């Protein structure tokens, strides 16, 4: 079922490492482990995992710094990251997501929930649905749904998998408004529970990466988001505002 995907487990609690490795291997995954941040970065480049389970609090380098370095390296920018941490507050979740984590799971967690999250994140790396066009374009943004690449004015965009799925969904909608619930389903997969605030954090990150074109992702108050090149002063968009 896991198709022998390779997971890098970055965690300094030995007992938890053993538990994670046992359950991951039992579910069909290959595993590599790192107990400190520097080793984790080395393994990201040498072991070439399909996904990283990343603890927030680590010796030598923190999980947020590791995630940041993974995202700024073009060779690893799209590598899926799920953060595991004892810090479960919303602000910690937002920090984790803002540095590039695709999902976030506070300790203690259910192993079944973790495995479901891993499957959902890895599923987003698969080929897009047949009805999705290979190439999508809106103004300066172009997305290739087959290669999972996004370009802004012809230059590659460094998007997380979740950001890529959200931006793809918005472009596929053709200017229609997508609710946060719809965006959650498109980006996170069915059955994965996240807060609406999580979607807002990802949208904010997308706007930042769009730079001067960030306003093309519009907030429709009380509804959700849409992607459009229409002037903000048009009657249809007058009620819209940035989040």
C-alpha positions as CSV (number, residue, x, y, z in Angstrom):
1,X,0.0,0.0,0.0
2,X,2.8,2.4,0.9
3,X,4.6,1.3,-2.4
4,X,7.9,1.2,-0.5
5,X,8.1,5.0,-0.2
6,X,11.1,6.2,1.7
7,X,10.5,8.3,4.9
8,X,13.2,10.2,6.8
9,X,12.3,10.3,10.5
10,X,13.9,13.2,12.3
11,X,13.3,12.8,16.0
12,X,15.6,12.9,19.1
13,X,13.4,10.8,21.4
14,X,14.8,7.3,20.9
15,X,11.7,5.5,22.1
16,X,9.5,7.4,19.7
17,X,12.0,6.8,16.9
18,X,11.8,3.1,17.4
19,X,8.0,3.2,17.6
20,X,7.7,5.3,14.4
21,X,10.2,3.1,12.5
22,X,8.3,-0.1,13.6
23,X,4.9,1.2,12.5
24,X,6.2,2.7,9.3
25,X,8.0,-0.4,8.2
26,X,5.0,-2.5,9.2
27,X,2.9,-0.4,6.8
28,X,5.4,-0.9,4.0
29,X,7.5,2.2,4.1
30,X,11.3,2.3,4.0
31,X,12.9,4.4,6.8
32,X,16.0,6.4,7.6
33,X,16.5,8.1,10.9
34,X,18.3,11.2,12.2
35,X,18.4,12.4,15.8
36,X,19.8,15.9,15.2
37,X,19.3,18.7,12.7
38,X,22.6,18.6,10.9
39,X,22.4,14.9,10.2
40,X,18.9,15.4,9.0
41,X,19.9,17.9,6.4
42,X,22.8,15.6,5.2
43,X,20.3,12.7,4.8
44,X,17.8,14.9,3.0
45,X,20.4,15.3,0.3
46,X,22.0,11.9,0.4
47,X,19.2,9.5,1.1
48,X,16.7,11.4,-1.0
49,X,13.5,10.5,1.0
50,X,10.0,10.8,-0.4
51,X,8.8,12.5,2.8
52,X,10.2,13.9,6.1
53,X,8.7,13.5,9.5
54,X,10.3,16.4,11.3
55,X,10.3,17.1,15.0
56,X,10.3,20.8,15.9
57,X,12.7,20.7,18.9
58,X,16.0,19.1,17.9
59,X,19.7,19.4,18.9
60,X,22.0,21.5,16.7
61,X,19.3,22.8,14.3
62,X,15.6,23.3,15.0
63,X,12.9,21.8,12.9
64,X,11.8,25.2,11.6
65,X,15.4,25.9,10.4
66,X,15.6,22.5,8.7
67,X,12.3,23.1,6.9
68,X,13.4,26.5,5.8
69,X,16.6,25.2,4.3
70,X,14.7,22.3,2.6
71,X,12.4,24.9,1.0
72,X,15.1,27.3,-0.2
73,X,17.1,24.5,-1.9
74,X,15.7,24.0,-5.4
75,X,16.7,20.3,-5.3
76,X,14.5,19.7,-2.2
77,X,11.9,22.5,-2.4
78,X,9.0,20.2,-3.1
79,X,9.9,17.5,-0.6
80,X,6.8,16.8,1.6
81,X,7.3,17.7,5.3
82,X,5.1,16.6,8.2
83,X,6.0,18.3,11.5
84,X,5.7,16.4,14.8
85,X,6.0,18.5,17.9
86,X,5.0,18.7,21.6
87,X,3.9,22.3,20.9
88,X,0.3,22.0,19.9
89,X,-0.9,25.6,20.1
90,X,-2.3,27.4,17.0
91,X,0.6,29.8,16.9
92,X,3.1,26.9,16.8
93,X,1.1,25.3,14.0
94,X,1.0,28.5,12.0
95,X,4.8,28.9,12.5
96,X,5.3,25.3,11.3
97,X,3.2,25.8,8.2
98,X,4.6,29.2,7.4
99,X,8.2,27.7,7.1
100,X,7.0,25.1,4.6
101,X,5.5,22.2,6.5
102,X,2.7,20.4,4.5
103,X,1.0,19.1,7.6
104,X,1.4,19.4,11.4
105,X,0.7,16.8,14.1
106,X,1.1,17.7,17.8
107,X,2.3,15.1,20.3
108,X,0.9,12.8,21.6
109,X,-0.7,11.5,18.4
110,X,-2.4,8.4,17.2
111,X,-0.3,6.2,15.0
112,X,-3.3,5.6,12.8
113,X,-3.8,9.3,12.4
114,X,-0.2,9.8,11.5
115,X,-0.3,7.0,8.9
116,X,-3.4,8.6,7.4
117,X,-1.7,12.0,7.2
118,X,1.3,10.4,5.5
119,X,-0.8,8.7,2.9
120,X,-2.7,11.9,2.2
121,X,0.4,14.0,1.8
122,X,2.1,11.4,-0.4
123,X,-1.1,11.0,-2.5
124,X,-0.7,14.7,-3.4
125,X,2.6,13.9,-5.1
126,X,0.8,11.5,-7.5
127,X,-0.4,12.4,-11.0
128,X,-3.3,14.9,-11.2
129,X,-6.8,13.7,-11.9
130,X,-7.5,12.9,-15.5
131,X,-9.9,15.9,-15.9
132,X,-7.1,18.3,-14.9
133,X,-5.5,20.0,-17.9
134,X,-1.7,19.5,-18.1
135,X,-1.1,23.3,-18.3
136,X,-3.0,26.0,-16.5
137,X,-2.3,29.7,-17.0
138,X,-3.7,32.9,-15.4
139,X,-1.8,36.1,-16.3
140,X,1.8,35.7,-15.2
141,X,1.2,32.4,-13.5
142,X,1.6,29.1,-15.3
143,X,1.2,25.6,-13.7
144,X,2.1,22.2,-15.2
145,X,0.0,19.7,-13.4
146,X,2.0,16.7,-14.8
147,X,5.4,17.8,-13.6
148,X,4.1,19.7,-10.6
149,X,5.9,22.9,-11.6
150,X,4.7,26.4,-11.2
151,X,6.1,29.5,-12.9
152,X,5.7,33.2,-12.3
153,X,6.6,35.4,-15.3
154,X,8.5,32.4,-16.6
155,X,10.6,31.8,-13.5
156,X,10.1,28.7,-11.2
157,X,8.1,29.3,-8.1
158,X,9.2,27.5,-4.9
159,X,5.9,26.2,-3.6
160,X,5.2,23.5,-1.0
161,X,3.0,20.6,-2.2
162,X,0.0,22.1,-0.3
163,X,0.6,25.5,-1.8
164,X,0.9,24.0,-5.3
165,X,-2.4,22.1,-4.9
166,X,-4.2,25.2,-3.6
167,X,-2.9,27.4,-6.4
168,X,-3.8,24.7,-9.0
169,X,-7.3,24.5,-7.6
170,X,-7.8,28.2,-7.8
171,X,-6.6,28.3,-11.4
172,X,-8.8,25.3,-12.3
173,X,-11.8,27.1,-10.9
174,X,-11.6,29.6,-13.7
175,X,-12.5,32.6,-11.5
176,X,-15.1,30.9,-9.5
177,X,-15.1,31.2,-5.7
178,X,-13.9,28.2,-3.8
179,X,-14.9,27.8,-0.1
180,X,-12.2,27.0,2.5
181,X,-13.8,23.5,2.8
182,X,-13.4,22.9,-0.9
183,X,-9.8,24.2,-0.8
184,X,-9.1,21.9,2.2
185,X,-10.3,18.9,0.2
186,X,-8.3,19.8,-2.9
187,X,-5.1,20.5,-1.0
188,X,-5.2,18.1,1.9
189,X,-7.3,15.2,0.6
190,X,-10.5,13.8,1.9
191,X,-10.7,12.9,5.6
192,X,-7.8,15.1,6.7
193,X,-9.0,17.6,9.2
194,X,-7.4,21.0,9.3
195,X,-8.7,24.4,10.6
196,X,-9.8,27.1,8.2
197,X,-7.0,29.2,9.7
198,X,-4.5,26.6,8.2
199,X,-5.9,27.4,4.7
200,X,-5.6,31.1,5.4
201,X,-1.9,30.7,6.3
202,X,-1.2,28.8,3.1
203,X,-3.0,31.5,1.0
204,X,-1.0,34.2,2.7
205,X,2.2,32.4,1.8
206,X,1.1,32.0,-1.8
207,X,0.3,35.7,-2.1
208,X,3.8,36.5,-0.7
209,X,5.4,34.2,-3.3
210,X,3.4,35.8,-6.1
211,X,5.0,39.1,-5.1
212,X,3.6,42.1,-7.0
213,X,0.9,39.8,-8.4
214,X,-0.4,38.6,-4.9
215,X,-3.6,40.5,-5.3
216,X,-4.8,38.1,-8.0
217,X,-5.7,35.7,-5.2
218,X,-8.8,37.4,-3.7
219,X,-10.6,36.9,-0.4
220,X,-14.4,36.8,-0.8
221,X,-15.6,37.6,2.7
222,X,-17.6,34.9,4.4
223,X,-17.1,32.5,1.5
224,X,-13.5,31.7,0.5
225,X,-11.0,32.6,-2.2
226,X,-10.8,33.0,-6.0
227,X,-8.1,33.7,-8.5
228,X,-8.8,36.5,-11.0
229,X,-7.2,39.2,-13.0
230,X,-10.3,41.4,-12.9
231,X,-9.7,44.9,-11.4
232,X,-10.6,45.1,-7.7
233,X,-12.8,48.0,-8.4
234,X,-15.2,46.1,-10.7
235,X,-18.7,45.6,-9.3
236,X,-18.3,41.9,-8.9
237,X,-15.2,42.3,-6.8
238,X,-16.1,45.4,-4.8
239,X,-17.0,43.4,-1.7
240,X,-13.7,41.4,-1.8
241,X,-10.8,42.3,0.4
242,X,-7.4,40.8,1.2
243,X,-7.3,38.5,4.3
